[in-house]
Amino acid sequence: MRVTEIFHSLQGEGVLAGTPSVFVRLAGCPLRCRWCDTKYAWDFSGGTDVVLDDLIEQICGYPCRHVVITGGEPLVGPDLSPRNGVVMLTRQLKRLGRHITIETSGMAFVPDLVCDLMSISPKLGNSVPAEPDLAADHERAKPVPEVLKALIETYSCQFKFVVDKPEDIAEIQRLLGQLPPVASERVLLMPQATTRETLQSKAPLVAQLCRETGFRYGQRLHVLLWGNVRGT
């Protein structure tokens, strides 16, 4: 399994924000989002090839129960089929008593994962790359309602949406309207920001949108604490 990095930090987003966690960032993502802050994880051939036993040993070297499997896009390989090894990774971690969060765009349904929290971040129109070829790949890889529905029905989920402007709310509501009901406290709106200054400037707008819609405000604690720093 190709791994971009493993690090110990605080969960920066979602309902578990602030929780000490080990992050396992798998290599590769087909989406190429315009505002992505982990572009170094886009390449499926990047990172280091790590066998499962060694990966488990590295994860367990940290004094931490919570493990976050992220990317890139951790659920798919370069051909967009389920990523080899990810199911066994979750099973091994659960046998060792770890709490497992999977951070995904929601583009793939993998039925046999062991997952305590499926953290789904569907990409909105504000994420489409400016380059035409990348934009076409992005559109082909975007999640579809049928896949999101399967994830909701199989796993305990939260939805995180990166909000750049008020008009994004209509797109979020259209998508959620195509899905089984999702509790409003499990839908988080996060400011689109990769720096502390941008985060603070956009936070009031997103907070107001949460007041208007009933959705939850999603802090980006890692940006607030460290800014755009790798390994946090």
N, C-alpha and C positions, 0 to 999 in steps of 0.2 A: 504494500500500500504506500502510495507516495504522499509524504507528509511535508508540508511547507514549514511548520513550526509547532512546537509544544511549549506552552508557558503557563505560569501560575499568576493569576491576577484576581480582580473582582469582576463578577458578571456586571457588565455596564448597562444592559438593556433588559426590558421585559419585567415580568412579575417577580423574578428572582434577582433583580438589580441589587447590587451590594454584596451578594453572596460570594465568598472566596471559592474559586473554581479553577480547575485545570482545563486549559483550552488546547484542543487537538485540531489544528488547521490542516485539512487535507488539500492537496493541490488540484487545481483545475476548476474552471467555471466557464460555461458558454455564454453567459448573459452580458458581460462587459458593460455594466451599468455606468452611466455618465458620471455619477458622483461617487463611485466606488472608492473606498479608502483602503482596500486590500488588493490593489491591482497586481502586486507581486505574487498573488496566489492564483492568477488566471490560468497559467500554463499547466496543462495536465501532465507534462513531462518534467515540470519543475520540482523543487524540493528534493527530498531524499527518499529512496525506497527502503522502507522499514518493515521487517517481518513482524507478524502479529505478536509473538512472545516478547520481542524487544520493545515494541510499542507499549504493551501492557506494563512492562517493567519500568519504562520511563514515566508513564502516567502515575504509577503507584509509588514512584520516588518522591512525590509531593504529599504533604500531610493534609489531604483534602478529599472530601467525600463527593463533591460535585464535579462532574466532568461534562464539558461542552464540546461536542463534535461539530465543527464548523468548516468553513472554506473561505474562498471558493464556494462551490456547491457540493456538499459532501455526499449527496445521495446518488450522483451519476458519474459515470466514467466518460472518456472522450467520445464514445459513440452514443452517449445519452442513455445507455442502458444502466440498470442498477450497478453501483460501484462494487467491484469485487472486494470482499473482506469486511465490508461495513457491518453486515448482520452479525458475523462472528465476533467482531470487536465489541458490539453492544452486549452480546451474550456473555462474553468473558468479563466485561466490566460489571455487569449486574451480579454475576456469581461472586464477585469480590465486594459486593455491597455498595457499589457506587450509584449515585443519582445521575441519570443521563439526560442531558438536554441535547437535542439535535437542532441546529440552526439551518434552515432550508428556505429556498425561495418558493417551495411548493410545486416544483416542476415535475416531480416524480413521486409515485406511490410505491413504497417498498413494504410489503405486508408483514414481514417476519422480524422486524426490528424490535429490540427491547428498549423502550423509550419512556421515560417519566414525563418529559415535556417536549412536545413537538412545537418548535418555535418557527412559525411560518411568516415569511416576509415577502408577500407578492409584490412584484415590481410594477409601479405605476408608470404613466406616460412620462413623468418627469425624469425617469431613469434611462430613457432611450438614448443610446450613443449618437453623437452628431455625425459620425462617419457612416455613409450609406451601407457599406458592407457589414459593419458591426451592428448597425441598426436592424438589418435583415436577419442576422443570426439571433439577435436579442428577441425579436418578435417570434421567431420559430421556437424559441426555448421558454417563452413565457408560460406560466401555469394556466391550466384550463379548469373550469369549475368542476368537472368530473373528478379530476385528480385531487383537488382541494376537498371535495366532498368525501372521498375515500379516506383522506388523512384525518378529517374531523371525526369520522365514524369509527376510526380504528385507534386513535391515540388521543391523549389529553393534550389539547392545543392552546396556543396563544397566537394571535395575529399581530404583527408589527408592521406599520405603514410609515414610510418616510414621507413626510409632508413638506412641500416646498412653497405652496401657495394655497389660498382658500379653495380654488377650483378643484384641487385634488380630492376634496371631500365627496363630491358627486361621483367621482370614479370609484372611490372606496365603497360608497353606499350601493352603487350598481353591482359591484362584485359580490359584496356580502348578500345582496338580495337574491343572488343565484345559488346561495348555499343554504344548508340547514342552519337554523338559528344559532348564532354565536353570542354568548353573554357579553354585554357591553364592557364589563370589567376585564374581559379577555381580548379586547381590541384596543391596541395601544397606538397612539399617534406620536411620532417622534420628529423633531425638527431635522431638516436636511442640513447637516453641518459636519465638517471635519476639523474645525478649529473651535477653541473655546469662545472666541469673540463672536463667530457666526452663530454658534449655539445659543449664546445669551441674547443675541439680537433677535433671533427667530422664536425664542421660547414663548414670549407673550402672545404671539399670533396663534401658535399651536395650543396654548393653554385656553385661549378664548374659543377655538374650534372645539376643544373637548367640552367646554361648558355648553356649547350650542348643540352638540350631538349626543352627549352622554358617554362618549368613549373616554378611555383612560389616557392620561398624559404619560408618555414614555420617556423617562430620563435617558440620557446618553452619558452615563456616569464616567466612563473611561475618557470621553472627550473633555468633560468638565474638569476632571482631575489632572489629565496628562496631555491633552491636546491630541494631535495627529502623530502619535508615537507608536511604532511597531512593538508588539509584545506586551500590550496593555489591554 
